Amino acid sequence: MVQKSPALAGRPRNDTMGCLDWFAALVCIIQYLGENSVHKVIIIGSGCAGLTAAIYAARADLNPLVLDGYEPGGQLALTTMVENFPGFPDGILGPELIENSRKQAQRFGTEFQSGAVTSVDMSRRPFTVVAGKETYETESLIIAAGASARMLGIESERHLLGHGVSTCATCDGFFFRGKDIIVVGGGDTAMEEATFLTKFAKKVTLIHRRNEFRATKIMLDRARANEKIEFLTPYVIEEVHDVNSKSVEKVRIRDTESNATSELETSGVFVAIGHDPNTKLFKGQLDMDENGYLTTHDGPKTNIEGVFAAGDVQDHHYRQAITAAGSGCMAAIEAERFLERHKG
């Protein structure tokens, strides 16, 4: 027969009380996690607008969560040198500017999660956001998903983007001073870009797949009156060279009527066939214009209280890094004010 030691024999059993204490602690933990699983603000998009919103929201102690989206870093992540962003007299590489902004946001407590958002429910607060396998809830939402430039869809174009192939004349025109360049497109954007680029280029060849143009008469007449612009129709670009040298040297073009091909020397190709705002997820919930851009009022406010829009997702006119950053700042400030009004 095993004898209990005097110490054990004299100690009263307290199993029931121990279980109750453990259960109470577990309930408290679950309640705490439940209360803190709802974010104060979630930012969809990690370009210039989203990162600026994150910096301001984090400094306001809102602990923002940034969901990177389909194109982490936005359009700037695809560019090379940026020379028109204030504070960088020698310019800065687009990816470097994005990385610096990201680090700045992290310094103040921003959390980042990779992955694309697949659904958003804004029918009630807290709003629900699904990204990958994760589901998040938030009291406020900043949409900075950007707009994607339409591309020609050829492999060499993708490899040379930022190395002679561009989608932004305002951003990159300066680098082509005194050179021959190409603009692709037939709408107002193409006419505007071609006209702007004549400030720098020696010659601008505007290539369009049809003989007719979608551009308004005033924009088309203005381009045709510019002696530096030459029209080449009906042609399409089939290849951009040279991928191996990481620079644009010439293009192979095809006549859409005769199918005859030829080569044209050039130093740059500007694709100006439009942009598509990344707003499909929000159709039926947020107001948009006929092209899918989110419509806002009083700055970044949308038609749903607590939901704000910033950057190219709501700006089809300027589409600049600095204007995107400014709207991101406004969205964060308005989100903070909204949360303050709805505290408790």
N, C-alpha and C positions, 0 to 999 in steps of 0.2 A: 504493500500500500504506500502510495506516494504522499508524503506529508507536505503541505504548503508551508512556505517560510512564514515566520511571524509577520514579516512586512506585508506580504501578499494577503495573508489571512485577515489582517487588520484593516485592509484598504477597502472601503465600500465600492461596490460596482456602480458605474455611472454611464452604462452603455446608452440608455434611453436619452439622457440629457446630451450626451455627445452627438448622437444622431440628430437631435433637434437643433443643436448649435450648427452642425454642418449643413443641414437643410436650410436654415435661416440664412446662412452665409451664401449658399447657392442661389437662393431667391434674390438676395441683394445684388449679386453679380449679374444675374440675368436681367434684372430691372435696370441696372446701370448700363449694361451693354445695349439694351433696347432703347434707352433714352438717348444714348450717344451714337447709335448706328445711323441716325438721321443727320445728314450733313447740313451745314448752314448754307453752303453754296457749292454747286458743281459747275465746272466750266467744261464745255464740250469744244475741243479744239486746242491745239498747242502752237499756233502760229503767233504772229506779233500781237494780235488782238487778245488771244487767249492768255498768253504769258503776261502781258501787261495787266490784264484783269486779275490774274493770279497774284502778281506782286502787290497790287493795291488791296486786294481782298485779304491777303495774308498779313499785311501790315495793319489791317483793321481787326486782326485777331479772329478772322472768320474761318481759319483752317480749311482753305479751299481744296477740293479734289479736282484735278485736271485729268480728263480722259483724252488721250492723245488723238484718237480718231484715225481715219483712213490715211491721212497724209501728215504724219508727225512733223512739226516744224513749219507746216504750210508752204506757201510758194517760196519764201526766203530760203528754205532748206534746199531748193533746187537751183538757186542762183550762185554766181561767183562773187565778184566784188560789188559792194553796195557803197555808193559815194554820196548819196543824198539823204542819209540818216544823220541828224544832228549829233555832234559830239565826237565825230571820227574824222578829223581833218585829212587823214591819209586813206580814208575808206576802211571798210571791214568786210570780210567774207560773210555771205549770207548765213551759212551754217554756223559760223562763229558767233554772229550776233544772236542767233537763236539759242545756242548753247549757253552764252553768257546770261541771257534773259532767264533761261531755265534755272541756272544756278542761283540767280538772284531771287527767284521765286521760292526755290527750295530753302534758301537761307532763312526766310521768314516763316517757314513752316508749311509750304505747299506740298501736298501729296500728289504724286503722279501715278497713273495707271495706264498701261499700254492697251491697245485693242480698240476696235471700232464699235461705236454705239449702234445697236440693232433696233432698239425701240425706246420710245419715250411716251409716258402717259402724263399729260398735263391737265387731266380732267378734275383733279383735286390735289390739295396739298396734304402731306408732302408729295412732291412729284416723284415719279418712279422712272429710273433710267436703267436700261439693260445694256451691258457691254460684255460681249463674249458670254461666259458662264456666270458672270456676276450681276447681281441686281442691287441697285443703290437707291436710296431715298434722300431727298433734299428739300429744304424749305425754299430755296431760290435756285434759279438756273440761268446761266449765261451761255448763250449759243454763239460760239466763235468758230464755226466749222469751215468757214472760208468758201472759196469758189475755185473750181478746177478749170484751168485753161483747156479748151478743146485743142487737140493735137491732130496732126496729119495721119498718125497711125502707122508710121514706118519705123523700123528698128533703128536705123541710123540717127533718126531725129531724137530718139530717146537717149542714145549714147552721147549726143553732142549738145544736149540741153545744158545751157550755162557755159558752153564752149563755142559760141558762135550761133547757136540756135536759141532764140529768145521768144518770150510771149509778152514782153513789156518794153515798148519803145522808150517810155519815160525813164525806166530804170537803166536801160543798157545802151541807148542811142549814142551817148557820149563816147563810148569805146570804139565807135565806127567812123570817127571823124576822117573825112577825105577818102573813104573807101566805097566800093560798089556793094550794095546790099539788096536783098529781096524781101518784099512783103507779100504774104499769101493771104488772100481773102477778097470778098466782093461786097462787103457791107460797110456801114458807116465807120466801124472800128478800123477796118483796113485803110480806108481813105484818110482817117484822122492820123493813124500811125504813120502812114507813108508821108503825109504832108509834114508831120512833126520831124521825121527822120531826115528830111531834106536840109534841116538846119546843120546837120553834121556830115551826112554822106555826100560823096561826089555825085552818085547816081543811085536812084531807087527804082528797081524793077518790080512792078506790081503784077503778080501772077494770080489769075483766077481761072477756074475750071470751065466757066461759061463765058459767052460773049456779052451776056446781059449781067447787070449788077443789081444787087439788092439795096445798095446805098441810096440815100435820098439825093435828089437832083443837085441841091446846093453843095453837098459834100463831094459828089462825083465831079461836078464842074470845077470845084476848087482844086481837086487833085489833077484834073486834066489840064488845067491852066498852068500848072507848075512845070517849068521846063526841065526840072531835075527828075521828074517822074515819067517812066516809060511803062506803058501797059502791054502785057503779054497774055493774050487769050486765044483760044480756050486751052489752057495747059494745066497740068498737075505735076507736082514734084514726086518722082518715084524713088529717088535716093539722094542722100546728102553725103558728100565726101569731105574730109577723110577721117573716119573713125580712128584709124591707127595713130594718126598724128594729133588727135584730140583737138582739131580745129576745122572750121569750115573753109573749104577751098573751091568747091564747085558743086553743082547739083545736076542730076539727070532729070530732064523734063520730058513729058509726053504730050503730044497734041491729041486731045480727046476726040477729035473728028477723024483724023487720018491715022492715029496711033503711031505716028512717026516719033522717034526719040532723038534727043540731042543733049548736049551738055552746055552748061552756062557757068562761067567762072563768077564767083562771088565770095565775099568775106563774111557774110552773115545772112541768116534767114530769120525773119520775124513772122511768127505764125499769129495771124490776127483774124481768127474765125470764130471768136467769141469765148465766153466763159459759161460754165454751168454751176450755179450756187448749190452747195451741198445741203439741200433742204428737203429732200424727198421724205425723210422721216417725220417731218412736221406738217405735212399736208393734211388738211382737215382740222388742224388744231390752231395753227398760227396763220395770220393774214399774210398774203404774199402778193407781189405784183404779177403781171402776165408772164414774166420770165422766171418766176420762182424765187426771186429775192424777197427776204422778209421785210415787211413794211413796219416801220417804227414811228413813234411819236414822242415828243418831249425828250429828245436824245435817243437813248437806247431801249425805250420801253416798247414792248409788243402789246398785242391785244389781250394777253393773259397777264394778270397782275402777278408779279414775282418772277416773270420770265423776261430776260433782256437779250438783245442781239448786238453783236459787235463785229467790226471788220468787214471783209468782203462778202460775207453772207447777207449783208444788208446794204452794201455799197457797190453799185455797178458803175459809178461815175469816176471816182478818184483811184481806187484800188492801189493805194500806196502803203508802204510799211508804216510811215509816220501817222497817216490818218487812221490806220487800223489800230495802232497803239493808242491813239487818242480816244477812239471809241471804246476800246477795252477799259481804259481808265474810267470813262463815264459809266460804263456798265457796272463796274465794281462799286463805284460810289453810290449808284442808285440801288444796287443790291443791299449794300450796308444800310442805307436809309430805310429800305423796305423792311428789312429784318428788325430794325430798331422800332418801327411803327407796329410791328406784329409780335413784339417780344411777349413771351408768356403764353 
